[in-house]
Amino acid sequence: MQTFTVRISRKDQAENPYFYVPFDVPEGVTRIDVTLSYPKSEQCIIDLGVLDPRAIDYPTDQGFRGWSGGARDRFFVATDDATPGYIHGEIRFGRWKVMLGLYKIPEGGVEALVTVDYDRSPREVAPQPARQFPVRMGAGWYRGDLHCHTFHSDAAGSPELLHAAARQAGLDFLAVADHNTITQRRYFHPHSSAELVFVRATEITTAVGHANVFGVDDWIDFRMTKPEHAHTLARLVHERGGLLSINHDKPTIPWDYDLPEIDCMEVWQSHWLAWNWVSLERYQQRLASGLKISAIGGSDFHQPARLMPEGPLVLARPTTVLYMEELSEEATLGAMRAGRGYVTEGPTGPHLELTANGAPMGATITGPVTAEALVRGAKGDTLVWLDASGIVGEQTIEADDWTGRYAGSPTLFLRAEIVAVENRKVIIETFREALPGKALPWQLSENDLSSRIIRRAISNPAYCQPN
């Protein structure tokens, strides 16, 4: 066993939010155990991870062996197994590094104790799980959640429980985006099926912004320390054929890096009342600047240690609905990239299907626009049409199966939203019922509940250009 005592100051944090404790691993080791001890409090939180000898400075594409953020104070890595969030496999001899993320350091600094222990017992070297490539044939609208977590990062619940929650919600696809790690694939690679397709994902998590990476099997280095590193992140993702999406660009963790080349933006995360009007407005501004970005949504649900009943604050609230010729990971990624879908309040939320000059959402059209919005399940609410200038039309939704129409020359794009009117009261009541005896979350006020516009569904835009 080796013991390391380190003194960490706010100066260290300012110079680099990642602090490294090197240790040497001799030949023949088959398991490493690491423990971190420090006076954890609301003012003092240190994240935990580890790199093996292959790792270099940011960005590295090798040597990552695990990350658990502030959720754990110990882990093991072995040839045949590892703590969730950590990668099993060959234990290379040489200089490893315990990686400490300096999330919160008190004014007077903190002393941390790191212990490292080795074991040389005979163990097999277990392979990483092989991906499955399931396909469900048939064109149609498919439902999924593009942002959720298991105990491979900071949730309490297992992948098995999250799988059960997705089946309970009736989802067709699910992206499990555990923070800064890819080890959730141990379960989700072999369990992806035509009944529920799992989309590869990870959430790049830093102190000043979060982003989801979709469709990449490799680990992507998250150790971003400069605003321009956002462009490095985009390059790393796109070189591997993946999609990059900014998450929950609103309080309390907005995107404070440079805006890189992104494919998608999470315009709706968790219940609508979780300040999603902020992220939607930022999306509107980016579209109005001429960018073409697909709108997606995700619950950011952290699976508890038990299966929760359906409700407004669980998995698939909101739900991303995509039109695909078949259900597969490849088709899901393609529909996300193309913007062929909409975001709705839940698995049974309103349907919002926009076409412009006969073309689907995400298409680019020329000249004057004649558009239709097929709406189901929102009688008495309002359909709102928007372009780069803002609202260009409003219509009352007259039936549960109804089509709204627009004709004109929109600027840059045309998109639609369903705003709760007739259904507003029940949405608020259901939200309150999910919080028995609890204060309003997210620093909401009673005034927010009475005055904020509540969206029920948001379409992707059709992009418009003059003749």
Secondary structure as the mmCIF struct_conf table of DSSP 4:
data_model
#
loop_
_struct_conf.conf_type_id
_struct_conf.id
_struct_conf.beg_label_comp_id
_struct_conf.beg_label_asym_id
_struct_conf.beg_label_seq_id
_struct_conf.end_label_comp_id
_struct_conf.end_label_asym_id
_struct_conf.end_label_seq_id
STRN STRN1 GLN A 2 ILE A 8
HELX_RH_AL_P HELX_RH_AL_P1 ARG A 10 GLU A 15
BEND BEND1 PRO A 17 PRO A 17
STRN STRN2 TYR A 18 VAL A 25
TURN_TY1_P TURN_TY1_P1 GLU A 27 GLY A 28
STRN STRN3 ARG A 31 SER A 37
STRN STRN4 SER A 41 SER A 41
TURN_TY1_P TURN_TY1_P2 GLU A 42 GLN A 43
STRN STRN5 CYS A 44 CYS A 44
STRN STRN6 ILE A 45 LEU A 51
TURN_TY1_P TURN_TY1_P3 PRO A 53 ARG A 54
BEND BEND2 ASP A 57 PRO A 59
BEND BEND3 ASP A 61 GLN A 62
STRN STRN7 PHE A 64 GLY A 69
TURN_TY1_P TURN_TY1_P4 GLY A 70 GLY A 70
BEND BEND4 ALA A 71 ALA A 71
BEND BEND5 ASP A 73 ASP A 73
STRN STRN8 ARG A 74 ALA A 78
BEND BEND6 THR A 79 ASP A 80
STRN STRN9 ALA A 82 ALA A 82
TURN_TY1_P TURN_TY1_P5 PRO A 84 GLY A 85
STRN STRN10 TYR A 86 TYR A 86
BEND BEND7 GLY A 89 GLY A 89
STRN STRN11 GLY A 94 LYS A 104
TURN_TY1_P TURN_TY1_P6 GLU A 107 GLY A 108
STRN STRN12 VAL A 110 ASP A 119
HELX_LH_PP_P HELX_LH_PP_P1 ALA A 126 GLN A 132
STRN STRN13 ARG A 136 HIS A 149
TURN_TY1_P TURN_TY1_P7 PHE A 151 ASP A 154
BEND BEND8 ALA A 156 GLY A 157
HELX_RH_AL_P HELX_RH_AL_P2 PRO A 159 ALA A 169
TURN_TY1_P TURN_TY1_P8 GLY A 170 GLY A 170
BEND BEND9 ASP A 172 ASP A 172
STRN STRN14 PHE A 173 VAL A 176
STRN STRN15 HIS A 179 HIS A 179
TURN_TY1_P TURN_TY1_P9 ASN A 180 ASN A 180
TURN_TY1_P TURN_TY1_P10 THR A 183 GLN A 184
HELX_RH_AL_P HELX_RH_AL_P3 ARG A 185 HIS A 191
BEND BEND10 ALA A 194 LEU A 196
STRN STRN16 VAL A 197 VAL A 199
HELX_LH_PP_P HELX_LH_PP_P2 ARG A 200 ARG A 200
STRN STRN17 ALA A 201 THR A 206
TURN_TY1_P TURN_TY1_P11 ALA A 207 VAL A 208
STRN STRN18 GLY A 209 PHE A 214
BEND BEND11 GLY A 215 GLY A 215
BEND BEND12 ASP A 218 ASP A 218
BEND BEND13 LYS A 226 LYS A 226
TURN_TY1_P TURN_TY1_P12 PRO A 227 GLU A 228
HELX_RH_AL_P HELX_RH_AL_P4 HIS A 229 GLU A 239
TURN_TY1_P TURN_TY1_P13 ARG A 240 GLY A 241
STRN STRN19 LEU A 243 ILE A 246
BEND BEND14 LYS A 250 LYS A 250
TURN_TY1_P TURN_TY1_P14 PRO A 251 THR A 252
BEND BEND15 ILE A 253 ILE A 253
BEND BEND16 TYR A 257 TYR A 257
BEND BEND17 ASP A 263 ASP A 263
STRN STRN20 CYS A 264 GLN A 269
BEND BEND18 SER A 270 HIS A 271
TURN_TY1_P TURN_TY1_P15 TRP A 272 TRP A 275
HELX_RH_AL_P HELX_RH_AL_P5 ASN A 276 ALA A 288
TURN_TY1_P TURN_TY1_P16 SER A 289 GLY A 290
STRN STRN21 SER A 294 GLY A 298
STRN STRN22 PHE A 301 HIS A 302
BEND BEND19 ALA A 305 ARG A 306
HELX_LH_PP_P HELX_LH_PP_P3 LEU A 307 PRO A 309
BEND BEND20 GLU A 310 GLU A 310
TURN_TY1_P TURN_TY1_P17 PRO A 312 LEU A 313
BEND BEND21 VAL A 314 VAL A 314
TURN_TY1_P TURN_TY1_P18 LEU A 315 ALA A 316
BEND BEND22 ARG A 317 PRO A 318
STRN STRN23 THR A 319 LEU A 327
BEND BEND23 SER A 328 SER A 328
HELX_RH_AL_P HELX_RH_AL_P6 GLU A 329 ALA A 338
TURN_TY1_P TURN_TY1_P19 GLY A 339 GLY A 339
STRN STRN24 GLY A 341 THR A 344
BEND BEND24 GLU A 345 GLY A 346
TURN_TY1_P TURN_TY1_P20 PRO A 347 THR A 348
BEND BEND25 GLY A 349 GLY A 349
HELX_LH_PP_P HELX_LH_PP_P4 PRO A 350 PRO A 350
STRN STRN25 HIS A 351 ALA A 356
TURN_TY1_P TURN_TY1_P21 ASN A 357 GLY A 358
STRN STRN26 ALA A 359 PRO A 360
TURN_TY1_P TURN_TY1_P22 MET A 361 GLY A 362
STRN STRN27 THR A 364 THR A 366
BEND BEND26 GLY A 367 PRO A 368
STRN STRN28 VAL A 369 ARG A 376
BEND BEND27 GLY A 377 GLY A 377
TURN_TY1_P TURN_TY1_P23 LYS A 379 GLY A 380
BEND BEND28 ASP A 381 ASP A 381
STRN STRN29 THR A 382 ASP A 387
TURN_TY1_P TURN_TY1_P24 ALA A 388 SER A 389
STRN STRN30 GLY A 390 THR A 396
BEND BEND29 ALA A 399 ASP A 400
STRN STRN31 ASP A 401 GLY A 408
BEND BEND30 THR A 411 LEU A 412
STRN STRN32 PHE A 413 VAL A 419
BEND BEND31 VAL A 421 VAL A 421
TURN_TY1_P TURN_TY1_P25 GLU A 422 ASN A 423
HELX_RH_AL_P HELX_RH_AL_P7 ARG A 424 GLU A 433
TURN_TY1_P TURN_TY1_P26 ALA A 434 ALA A 434
BEND BEND32 LEU A 435 LEU A 435
TURN_TY1_P TURN_TY1_P27 PRO A 436 GLY A 437
BEND BEND33 PRO A 441 PRO A 441
TURN_TY1_P TURN_TY1_P28 TRP A 442 GLN A 443
HELX_RH_AL_P HELX_RH_AL_P8 GLU A 446 SER A 451
BEND BEND34 ARG A 452 ARG A 452
STRN STRN33 ARG A 455 SER A 459
HELX_LH_PP_P HELX_LH_PP_P5 ASN A 460 PRO A 461
STRN STRN34 ALA A 462 GLN A 465
#
